[in-house]
Amino acid sequence: MQDDMPLPKEKPKDKFEEFVRELPFCRTYIERFKKLALEAHVACGSQNYVTVEELAKVLTTPAWEGLKDPESKICKVLLSPAFCKEEGKIRLMPLSCMALLCCQGNAQVKSVTFYETLQEGQFEGHDFIGANDKDFILAFRHLCSLSTLHLYDWAKQIDGLESPLRDDQK
């Protein structure tokens, strides 16, 4: 059986960091997440997506129990437009970016994950990456929007938290 990792000992800096810490990514080591997400990806026919149902089959720790409840915070986040363009199909690029932002792991492991993310938006790919890789801008946009705009939207829609950004700043 897999174990959940403990949350970081430092207190959250604000209510938005607390919101993120309630997501199971923060209780998961990034290499384990990559491996299990790849299993879900293969189970979905190796398309450019995974489903909540397939993730629930491989992410089986108590932290990820919410994948079985469509009203849970993790399901609402994963099924939001930030991850899904088609209903129920969680795209790999934003999922990998969320793992980069929230899963536990050292800089070396996260840099390898970022490299792999740039390889056609999946967890596996080519041996080399060009300086002008076509996925870099997309990945960077995902990293920025997941950590700000989408986070504020989720926190408002799910927990009723007010965004620190005004509408004209979004």
One Martini backbone bead per residue (centre of mass of N, CA, C, O) as a GRO file, in nm:
protein
  170
    1MET     BB    1   0.099   0.035   0.018
    2GLN     BB    2   0.046   0.357   0.014
    3ASP     BB    3   0.175   0.665   0.130
    4ASP     BB    4   0.139   0.947   0.291
    5MET     BB    5   0.252   1.252   0.327
    6PRO     BB    6   0.341   1.494   0.508
    7LEU     BB    7   0.301   1.795   0.587
    8PRO     BB    8   0.426   2.072   0.613
    9LYS     BB    9   0.525   2.245   0.905
   10GLU     BB   10   0.454   2.498   0.801
   11LYS     BB   11   0.264   2.753   0.797
   12PRO     BB   12   0.042   2.900   0.635
   13LYS     BB   13   0.039   3.220   0.491
   14ASP     BB   14  -0.256   3.159   0.374
   15LYS     BB   15  -0.568   3.066   0.251
   16PHE     BB   16  -0.447   2.958  -0.022
   17GLU     BB   17  -0.239   2.765   0.090
   18GLU     BB   18  -0.442   2.603   0.250
   19PHE     BB   19  -0.605   2.507   0.009
   20VAL     BB   20  -0.373   2.350  -0.128
   21ARG     BB   21  -0.307   2.157   0.120
   22GLU     BB   22  -0.591   2.006   0.080
   23LEU     BB   23  -0.457   1.882  -0.144
   24PRO     BB   24  -0.305   1.574  -0.238
   25PHE     BB   25  -0.040   1.665  -0.367
   26CYS     BB   26   0.104   1.751  -0.087
   27ARG     BB   27   0.107   1.415  -0.011
   28THR     BB   28   0.296   1.379  -0.273
   29TYR     BB   29   0.529   1.236  -0.455
   30ILE     BB   30   0.622   1.308  -0.771
   31GLU     BB   31   0.717   1.028  -0.871
   32ARG     BB   32   0.461   0.877  -0.794
   33PHE     BB   33   0.265   1.045  -0.953
   34LYS     BB   34   0.382   0.996  -1.233
   35LYS     BB   35   0.351   0.690  -1.236
   36LEU     BB   36   0.039   0.682  -1.184
   37ALA     BB   37  -0.048   0.870  -1.414
   38LEU     BB   38   0.061   0.686  -1.636
   39GLU     BB   39  -0.128   0.452  -1.580
   40ALA     BB   40  -0.386   0.615  -1.641
   41HIS     BB   41  -0.307   0.691  -1.927
   42VAL     BB   42  -0.298   0.404  -2.040
   43ALA     BB   43  -0.596   0.333  -1.955
   44CYS     BB   44  -0.683   0.580  -2.167
   45GLY     BB   45  -0.504   0.512  -2.438
   46SER     BB   46  -0.270   0.728  -2.459
   47GLN     BB   47  -0.371   0.988  -2.438
   48ASN     BB   48  -0.403   1.346  -2.342
   49TYR     BB   49  -0.536   1.186  -2.084
   50VAL     BB   50  -0.738   1.167  -1.789
   51THR     BB   51  -0.930   1.024  -1.530
   52VAL     BB   52  -1.074   1.003  -1.233
   53GLU     BB   53  -1.118   0.697  -1.236
   54GLU     BB   54  -0.819   0.621  -1.299
   55LEU     BB   55  -0.690   0.770  -1.065
   56ALA     BB   56  -0.847   0.613  -0.839
   57LYS     BB   57  -0.701   0.334  -0.904
   58VAL     BB   58  -0.393   0.452  -0.827
   59LEU     BB   59  -0.491   0.666  -0.608
   60THR     BB   60  -0.517   0.500  -0.278
   61THR     BB   61  -0.499   0.702  -0.070
   62PRO     BB   62  -0.647   0.894   0.163
   63ALA     BB   63  -0.592   1.169   0.019
   64TRP     BB   64  -0.745   1.047  -0.261
   65GLU     BB   65  -1.047   0.975  -0.187
   66GLY     BB   66  -1.198   1.217  -0.338
   67LEU     BB   67  -1.213   1.078  -0.626
   68LYS     BB   68  -1.499   0.930  -0.533
   69ASP     BB   69  -1.607   1.241  -0.505
   70PRO     BB   70  -1.766   1.481  -0.695
   71GLU     BB   71  -1.773   1.700  -0.434
   72SER     BB   72  -1.488   1.731  -0.411
   73LYS     BB   73  -1.220   1.927  -0.430
   74ILE     BB   74  -1.050   1.759  -0.633
   75CYS     BB   75  -1.272   1.724  -0.847
   76LYS     BB   76  -1.333   2.022  -0.898
   77VAL     BB   77  -1.052   2.089  -0.993
   78LEU     BB   78  -1.002   1.866  -1.220
   79LEU     BB   79  -1.297   1.952  -1.367
   80SER     BB   80  -1.198   2.205  -1.456
   81PRO     BB   81  -1.097   2.419  -1.710
   82ALA     BB   82  -0.791   2.395  -1.636
   83PHE     BB   83  -0.806   2.071  -1.729
   84CYS     BB   84  -1.083   2.080  -1.903
   85LYS     BB   85  -1.218   2.070  -2.233
   86GLU     BB   86  -1.332   1.796  -2.187
   87GLU     BB   87  -1.542   1.607  -2.039
   88GLY     BB   88  -1.340   1.428  -1.804
   89LYS     BB   89  -1.064   1.539  -1.946
   90ILE     BB   90  -0.747   1.532  -1.820
   91ARG     BB   91  -0.488   1.709  -1.883
   92LEU     BB   92  -0.144   1.662  -1.867
   93MET     BB   93  -0.008   1.936  -1.850
   94PRO     BB   94  -0.162   2.060  -1.602
   95LEU     BB   95  -0.112   1.819  -1.417
   96SER     BB   96   0.197   1.840  -1.414
   97CYS     BB   97   0.206   2.133  -1.312
   98MET     BB   98   0.065   2.078  -1.044
   99ALA     BB   99   0.278   1.884  -0.943
  100LEU     BB  100   0.510   2.084  -0.944
  101LEU     BB  101   0.375   2.283  -0.735
  102CYS     BB  102   0.264   2.053  -0.500
  103CYS     BB  103   0.449   1.841  -0.487
  104GLN     BB  104   0.686   1.649  -0.358
  105GLY     BB  105   1.031   1.757  -0.399
  106ASN     BB  106   1.310   1.810  -0.552
  107ALA     BB  107   1.468   1.995  -0.787
  108GLN     BB  108   1.563   1.762  -0.966
  109VAL     BB  109   1.292   1.616  -1.000
  110LYS     BB  110   1.136   1.867  -1.107
  111SER     BB  111   1.311   1.918  -1.359
  112VAL     BB  112   1.249   1.650  -1.494
  113THR     BB  113   0.945   1.691  -1.505
  114PHE     BB  114   0.953   1.941  -1.680
  115TYR     BB  115   1.093   1.813  -1.918
  116GLU     BB  116   0.871   1.599  -1.966
  117THR     BB  117   0.639   1.801  -2.011
  118LEU     BB  118   0.771   1.916  -2.286
  119GLN     BB  119   0.706   1.625  -2.402
  120GLU     BB  120   0.414   1.656  -2.542
  121GLY     BB  121   0.268   1.682  -2.252
  122GLN     BB  122   0.422   1.446  -2.117
  123PHE     BB  123   0.604   1.195  -1.920
  124GLU     BB  124   0.724   1.136  -2.205
  125GLY     BB  125   1.014   1.125  -2.450
  126HIS     BB  126   1.272   1.288  -2.541
  127ASP     BB  127   1.624   1.351  -2.505
  128PHE     BB  128   1.565   1.641  -2.621
  129ILE     BB  129   1.574   2.008  -2.595
  130GLY     BB  130   1.475   2.305  -2.705
  131ALA     BB  131   1.484   2.648  -2.662
  132ASN     BB  132   1.202   2.653  -2.859
  133ASP     BB  133   0.989   2.500  -2.730
  134LYS     BB  134   0.647   2.473  -2.782
  135ASP     BB  135   0.570   2.403  -2.461
  136PHE     BB  136   0.681   2.628  -2.276
  137ILE     BB  137   0.460   2.847  -2.280
  138LEU     BB  138   0.231   2.666  -2.191
  139ALA     BB  139   0.355   2.574  -1.922
  140PHE     BB  140   0.393   2.856  -1.804
  141ARG     BB  141   0.095   2.932  -1.807
  142HIS     BB  142   0.002   2.709  -1.622
  143LEU     BB  143   0.173   2.779  -1.377
  144CYS     BB  144   0.057   3.064  -1.339
  145SER     BB  145  -0.255   3.006  -1.338
  146LEU     BB  146  -0.263   2.786  -1.114
  147SER     BB  147  -0.118   2.992  -0.892
  148THR     BB  148  -0.369   3.199  -0.938
  149LEU     BB  149  -0.640   3.225  -1.099
  150HIS     BB  150  -0.743   2.936  -1.040
  151LEU     BB  151  -0.710   2.939  -0.740
  152TYR     BB  152  -0.908   3.175  -0.689
  153ASP     BB  153  -1.151   3.040  -0.819
  154TRP     BB  154  -1.166   2.787  -0.644
  155ALA     BB  155  -1.179   2.927  -0.367
  156LYS     BB  156  -1.447   3.066  -0.430
  157GLN     BB  157  -1.629   2.826  -0.532
  158ILE     BB  158  -1.564   2.626  -0.283
  159ASP     BB  159  -1.489   2.840  -0.014
  160GLY     BB  160  -1.550   3.162  -0.052
  161LEU     BB  161  -1.304   3.314  -0.141
  162GLU     BB  162  -1.138   3.606  -0.183
  163SER     BB  163  -0.978   3.776  -0.409
  164PRO     BB  164  -0.691   3.984  -0.448
  165LEU     BB  165  -0.817   4.035  -0.720
  166ARG     BB  166  -0.933   4.222  -0.951
  167ASP     BB  167  -1.110   4.206  -1.236
  168ASP     BB  168  -0.897   4.404  -1.393
  169GLN     BB  169  -0.648   4.182  -1.327
  170LYS     BB  170  -0.741   3.907  -1.490
   0.00000   0.00000   0.00000
